[in-house]
Amino acid sequence: VQLQASGGGLVQAGGSLRLSCAASGIIFRMNSMGWYRQAPGNERELVAAIASLGSTNYADSVKGRFTISRDNAKNTVYLQMNSLKPEDTAVYYCHAEKLRYEYWGQGTLVTVSS
């Protein structure tokens, strides 16, 4: 199983980034997919998740700014991040889950400058 995240980088506050996570080795359409993040000194936290049938949920801190989506034909999940804030700075991890199985990607760094 491989979850390859990309799209991180350095952006100014108020800017936008789009993260992508390409999955292989799993039946993508049957997995719930999510994005987590971990800032230095903090625990890893859920940012957004999308179920196999498309329902979504978001952390309160990103509601209205971030949008998670999936393309089952491309085995890819996206996180569109708008109106970025310095407190969004973290390593973002892609996550796949189905029943008792879960997998993590390698993480992509997002840095938001003030």
C-alpha positions as CSV (number, residue, x, y, z in Angstrom):
1,V,0.0,0.0,0.0
2,Q,1.3,3.4,-0.9
3,L,-0.2,6.8,-0.2
4,Q,1.8,9.5,-2.0
5,A,1.0,13.0,-0.8
6,S,2.1,16.1,-2.7
7,G,1.3,19.8,-3.1
8,G,2.7,21.2,0.1
9,G,4.9,24.3,0.2
10,L,5.3,27.8,1.4
11,V,2.5,30.3,1.1
12,Q,1.6,33.6,2.5
13,A,-1.3,34.0,4.9
14,G,-4.5,34.3,2.9
15,G,-3.2,32.2,0.1
16,S,-4.3,28.8,-1.2
17,L,-2.8,25.3,-1.7
18,R,-4.1,22.1,-3.0
19,L,-2.9,18.8,-1.6
20,S,-3.2,15.6,-3.5
21,C,-2.8,12.0,-2.3
22,A,-2.5,9.2,-4.8
23,A,-3.3,5.8,-3.5
24,S,-2.2,2.4,-4.7
25,G,-2.5,-1.1,-3.3
26,I,-6.0,-0.6,-1.9
27,I,-9.5,-0.7,-3.3
28,F,-9.7,3.1,-3.2
29,R,-13.4,3.5,-3.7
30,M,-14.1,1.3,-0.6
31,N,-11.8,3.3,1.7
32,S,-12.6,6.3,3.8
33,M,-9.9,8.9,3.1
34,G,-8.7,11.7,5.3
35,W,-6.1,14.4,5.9
36,Y,-4.4,14.8,9.2
37,R,-1.8,17.3,10.3
38,Q,0.8,17.6,13.0
39,A,2.5,20.8,14.0
40,P,5.7,20.9,16.0
41,G,4.9,20.0,19.6
42,N,1.3,19.1,18.9
43,E,-0.4,15.8,18.5
44,R,-1.6,14.7,15.1
45,E,-5.2,15.9,14.4
46,L,-7.9,15.2,11.9
47,V,-8.3,18.0,9.4
48,A,-10.9,16.5,7.0
49,A,-12.3,13.1,6.0
50,I,-14.4,11.8,3.2
51,A,-16.2,8.5,3.4
52,S,-16.5,6.0,0.6
53,L,-19.9,7.3,-0.3
54,G,-18.8,10.9,-0.2
55,S,-19.9,12.3,3.1
56,T,-17.4,14.7,4.6
57,N,-16.5,16.0,8.0
58,Y,-14.0,18.8,9.0
59,A,-12.2,20.1,12.0
60,D,-13.9,23.2,13.3
61,S,-10.8,25.2,12.7
62,V,-10.9,24.6,8.9
63,K,-14.6,24.6,8.2
64,G,-15.5,27.1,5.4
65,R,-11.8,27.3,4.3
66,F,-10.8,23.7,3.4
67,T,-12.6,21.3,1.1
68,I,-11.8,17.6,0.8
69,S,-12.8,15.7,-2.4
70,R,-12.0,12.4,-4.0
71,D,-11.7,11.1,-7.5
72,N,-12.2,7.3,-7.5
73,A,-11.2,7.0,-11.1
74,K,-7.8,8.4,-10.3
75,N,-7.5,6.8,-6.8
76,T,-6.8,10.3,-5.5
77,V,-8.0,12.4,-2.6
78,Y,-7.6,16.2,-2.6
79,L,-7.5,18.9,0.1
80,Q,-8.2,22.4,-1.2
81,M,-7.0,24.9,1.4
82,N,-8.1,28.5,1.0
83,S,-7.6,31.5,3.3
84,L,-4.6,29.9,4.9
85,K,-3.4,31.0,8.3
86,P,-0.1,30.7,10.0
87,E,-1.7,28.3,12.5
88,D,-2.3,25.9,9.5
89,T,1.4,25.3,9.3
90,A,2.1,21.6,9.8
91,V,3.0,18.4,8.1
92,Y,-0.1,17.1,6.4
93,Y,-0.6,13.3,6.2
94,C,-2.9,11.3,4.0
95,H,-4.9,8.5,5.7
96,A,-6.9,5.6,4.3
97,E,-9.2,3.5,6.4
98,K,-11.4,0.5,5.8
99,L,-12.8,-1.5,8.7
100,R,-9.8,-2.4,11.0
101,Y,-7.2,-1.5,8.4
102,E,-5.6,1.9,8.1
103,Y,-2.6,3.3,6.2
104,W,-0.6,6.5,6.3
105,G,1.2,8.5,3.7
106,Q,4.6,10.1,4.2
107,G,3.4,13.6,4.9
108,T,3.8,16.9,3.0
109,L,4.9,20.1,4.7
110,V,2.7,23.2,4.6
111,T,4.2,26.4,5.8
112,V,2.1,29.6,6.0
113,S,4.0,32.8,6.6
114,S,2.4,35.8,8.2
